């Protein structure tokens, strides 16, 4: 084991290989070396594991023995009070405050909003149009996030939010994400100053809506109401600064990850006519958007997409106490991780792991340590149920209203690689589909 943990002169090459082809890198390393090390700028060495037993050891580690690894590349966007970055008692408290917004009955209330946002984003598409799938997915998921969080009905204000979020995410460049030392103001100029200006601009919009919602009689029945009214066991709520960090997390981090998954879902569904036909056969029996979210085969498609393309493909913990993972004892201070590509493509767990096969989720229910697209344990993504519901409803709405096909020039193209794109991992090259027909509108939505 000593050789594995030694500093390697090829660390930068390995990091570049992981960024260029993360699926190939993590699956090949996991097959030849368990565990394996990857150097992250600013974070140092991370010891990765890719077996279900090791995943169990990491994901079930108690909060008293580990914390979120910092620095984090998304901190400039979400802020230090974001649930993603908190640890210990602050994390437990914030998670309890956020939980009501993501409970089952509350998620069902968002179904019509998701369907309506999707319908509006595709309403102007006509036969002959070419669609950049990732751009469409970003527009849909960001519109959903704005509507669900704030209930914004005014299209002009939604457009202001859209521009503000996109500007902020674009300003969080790779150097700022990977080199925390660059996150400083130099006479009000430079990349960091630009990011801060965009973040302040988004915060002004957020603060306006927070102030309006606090006026007597104002209520939107959305996540903002729940965030502003939530209190802990002692009756204390959030400060405005803490609320802003959570709102930026919901708007920015939430929509990019879902957009990546929706892109891959549209990719796979439109490369397999039998999969598409089975989904449409299920959709024929749906009366409402909530019905779409409950479809078993469509749900299996979403699960298989998340298996092959987890939007955040690594789960990390910084140890505050020694932890034994897969027979190796790691000391306090070390960062350990689950490489989800290694786990999700592990042939000891998944038959023909590189084949897109939704049926595997109809015949087998994997454990949380074999399949973990949303992480696991006490830090599992709090929005997992909402994200899977959104993916199913958005994909189902598109298939109900549009006929799309792969352009003839791309029929024989190999699948694009996955690469880091902002907060999530997304296709390295553009995925395009052609609109061939419009269908009669499906399940009704408000």
N, C-alpha and C positions, 0 to 999 in steps of 0.2 A: 504493500500500500504506500510505502514511503515515496516510491518513484512517481506515483500518481499525483501526489500532492506537491511535488517539487515544482518550482517555477520553471516553465518551459520557454525556451527561446522562440518557439513557434506560436506563442500565445496569441499574438496579433493576427497571424495567419489563420488560426483556428476561429478567432472571433469574426474575421472577414468571411470565412467559409460558412459559419453559422448564419450570418446576415444574408449571404447570397443565396443559400439553399438550406433553410433551417430543417425541412423535412429530411432531406438526404443526410445532412450533418448529424442530427440527433439520432436518427435511426441507425446509421452506420456505426457511430461511436458506441451506442448502447449495445449493439450486437457483438462488438469486439472488446469492450472494456467497461466493466461495471465495478464501481461507479466511474465517472469521468469528470474532468475539470474544464471549465471555461472561464476565461478572464473577462470581466466586464469593466469598462472604463468607469472610474469613480466608485465602483462597488467592490472591486477586487475579485478574488477567486470564488467561484461558486462550484460546489460539488453536486453534480446532477445524478439522479437515479431514475431508472425507467422500468422497474418491475412493480407488480401490484403489492408485494409484501413491503417493499421500500416506500411506496406511495402511502400505504397504511401507516407506517411508522412516522412519516412526516406530517400527513394530514390529520392524524389524531394526536399530535404533540400538543400538550396543554398550553394555554396562553401564558401561564407562569414561566414556561421554559423557552419561549421564542417570541419574536416580534417582527413587524414589517421591516424589511431591509431598506435602509436609507443610505445615500440619497436615491430618490426615485425620479426617473426621467419625466414623469407627468406632473411633478410637484409644481412647476411654474404655472401650469394651467389650472389645476384643481385647488391648490393652496394647502397649507400645512394641517388644517383641521379636517381635510377630506377623510371620509371613512377608510379609504384605501390606504392612507398613510398612518393612521392612528394605531396604537398598540395599548395593551394593558387595560386598565380601567376606563380611560377615555374612549377606547375602541368599543368596549362592552356597552358603555353608556350611549354612544352615538348610534350604535347598531340597534339598541332598544328603541331609540327615538325614531329611527327610520323604518322599523319593521311594519308599523301599521299601514304605511303607504304601499307596501308590497305584499299584503295578505291576499288570499285567494279571492274573496268577494270584491275587494277593491280592484284587483286586476281585471275581473270580469267587466267592471264598469268602464274600462278603457277600450274594450273590444270595438265598439262603434267608432271611437275616435281614430283607432288605428286603420280601420277599413276606410273611413272617410278621407283621412290624410293620403292613403295610398291611391284611392280613386282620383283625388284631385291632382296628384302628381302625374298620373298617366292619362288624364282625360283628353289632352290635346294630341296624343300620339295617334297616327293614322297609318294605314297600309303604305308601305314604301319607306317609312321612316327607319333610320338606324338608331339603336339605343346603346349608349355606353352604360353598361350594367352597373358599374361601381358608382358612377355619378348619379344614376337614378336611385340606387340604394341609399346613398348619402342623403339625397333630397328627401326621400321618404322617411328615413329614420330620424333625421333632424327635425322635420316637420312634426312627426309623432312626439318627439321629446318636448318640443315647445308647447304643443297642444296639451299633452298629458300633465306636464309640470305646471303650466300657467293657465290652461284653458283659454288661450288667446284666440279670439274670434276674428279680429281685424287682420286681413291679409297684409296690410302695409306694416303693421307692427311685427307680424311673424317674419316678414322679409328683413326687418331691422335686426331681429334676433339671429336669423340665418346668417346674415353678413357678419355680425359681430362674432359668432361662434367660429365660423370658417376662418375669419381673419386671425383670431387668437390661435387656433390650432396650426395654421400655416406659419405663424410667427415662432412657434416652438420648434425650431430647427434642430437637426441632429446634433450640432455642437452644443446647443443649450441643454438638450436632453441628456447628453452623455458626459459633459464636462461641467460639473456644478460651479467650478471656479469662474466660468464665463458669465454667471448670473449676477452681474453687477453693473450699476449705472456708471457711465463715463461721460460726464457733462451732458447728460440727457440725450446722447446719441448712441447708435450701435444697436445690435440685435436685441439685447436685453431691454433697453429703453423702449424699443418698438413693441416688444411683447407686453411690457407693463402698460403702455398706452392702450393697446387693444384690450387687455384684461380690465383696465379701469373703465373703458367704454362699455364693455359687457356688464360690469358691475353697476354702472349707472342705470342701465335698463332693468336689471334685476332689482335694484333698490327702489325704483319707481313702482314696480309691480308689488313689491313688499309693502311699501307705504300705502298704496291704493287698497290693498287687501285688508289692511288694518283699520280702514275707516269703518265706522258703524254701519252695519247692514251689508257689507261687502263680503260675498262668499262665492267661490267658484266651484266648490266640490272637487277640487283637483289636488295634486300633490303639494302645491304651495300652501293651501289651507292646512294640510296635515303637518307640514314642516313647521309652520308658524305656531300652531297650537300645541305641538308635542311638548310634554314635560316629563322629567324623570321621576324617580321614586320620592325625591324631596320636593317636587313641585317646580323645579328649575328647568327652564327651556334653554334655547341656544342664544348666544349673542348674535348680533347682525353679521359680524365677521364670520362666525361659524356657519351661519345659514348661507352666506354667499359661497363659501367653499363647498358646501354640499350641493347647492344649486348648480355651480359650475361643473361639479362631478357628474350630476345627473344629465346635464345638457351635453357636455363635451365627451367625457369618457363613455357614457352610456350609448350614445348614438353611433360612434365610430366602430365599436366592436360589433354591434348588430348589423351595421351596413356591410362589414366584411362578410359576415355569415350569410346575409341575404344575397350578396353577389355570388358566393359559391353555390348557394341553393339554386339560383337561377341557372348557373352554369351547368350543374349536374342534371337538373330536371330537363333542360333543353338539349341534352345529349343522349337521352334515353327515352324513346317514345313510349315504351311500356310503363316506365315510372310516371310519365306525364299523364298517360291514359288512366292509370289507377287513381291518381290524385283527382282528376276531373270526375271520375265516376263517384268518388266520395263526395266531392263538392256538390254534385247534383242533388243530394239530399239535404243540403244546408238551407235553413231559413234565415239565420242571423249570423253575424260575425262571430258570436260566441260559439256557435255550432262548429265553425271552422277550426277553432282552437282545440276542439275535443276530438278531431278526426284521428283515428289510430294510425292509418298508413301515412298520412301527411306528417303526423308527429314522429313516425319512424324515419321519414326522410330528413326532417330537421335534426334528429339525433345523429343520423349518419353524417350529415354535413358537419356537425360540430365535432364528431369523432375525427374526421379527416382534416378538418380545418378549424381547430380551436382558435378563436381570435386573439387570445393572449396565451401563447403556447408554453409558458413556463410558470410554475408556482414556486415562490421563494419564501424561505423563513431564515431570519438571522437568529441563531441560538443564543439564549441567555443562560442556558444550563446544558451540560453534556447530554447528547441524544444518540442512541444506537439506531442506525438505519441500515437495514439489510445486513446486519452482522458487523458493521463498521461503526465504532463509537467516535462521534465528532465532538470536539470541545466547544465550550461556550465561546461565542464570538464568530464562529464559522457560519457562512451562509450555505445552506443546503437547498436543493430544489428538486422538483419533479419535472422531468422533461416530458411534456404531454405527447409530443410526437413519438417519442420512444415508447411511451405507455400505450398510446392509441394504435400504434402500428406493430405492436409486439405480437409476433406470430404464435407465441405461446398462449396468448389470450384471444386473438382474433384470427379466424380463418381467412386466408387471402386478404390481408389487411389493406392492400392498395386497391382493392376493387370496391366501387361504390355499390353497396348492397343494403338498402333500408330494411330488407326482410330480417336481417340478423337481429334487429331490435324487436321484432314481433315474435321471435322464437326463443330469445334469450334476454334476460335482464341482468346486465353487468352490475358488479358491485361498485360502490363509490370509489374504489381503489383500482379499478380497471378502466373506468371511464369518468373523467373529471374535467370536462370543458369549462366549468365555472369554478375550478379549484375545489376546496373541501374543508371540512372541519369547521372550526369557529370563525374562519375567515372566508368561507364560501361566499361567492358573489351574492349579495342580497337581492339583486335584480334578476336572478336566473329564471324564475318562473315568468316574470314579465317579458323577458327577452325571448323565451321560447314561444310564448303566446303571440308576441308581436311578429316573430318570424313566420309562424304558421298563418296568421291572418293576412299579413302583407303578401306572402307568396300565393295563398289561396285567392286573394282578391285579384292579383295580377292574372293568374291563370283563368279566372272566371271572366275577365273582361278583355283579355288580349290573346291573340295567337302570335307567338314569337317563334323564330327559327334561327338556327345557326347559319350565318352567311356561307354560301357555297365555298368561298375561298378558305374557310376555316374548318371545313368538314373533317379534314385529315390532320388538323393541327394537334400537336401534343398539348397536354394540360399545362397551363402556366405555372411557374414556380410561385411559392409564397415568399413574400419579403415584408420586412417591417415597413409600415406606412403610418406614420403618426403614432397613435396610441396602440393600434391593433396591427395584426399581420393580414395582408391582403394580397390579391394576385399581382404578380410582378409586371404583367402586361395587360393592356386593356382587353376586356371581354365585351364583345359586341353581339347584339341580336337584332334581327330585322323584324319589323312589324309586318305581319301578313294579313291580319284581319282583326276587326273589333267584334266582340261578342256582346250578347245581351247582358245587361248588368245582373250581377248575382245577388247574394244576400244583402238585404237592405241595411243601411247605416244612416245615422243622423249626420 
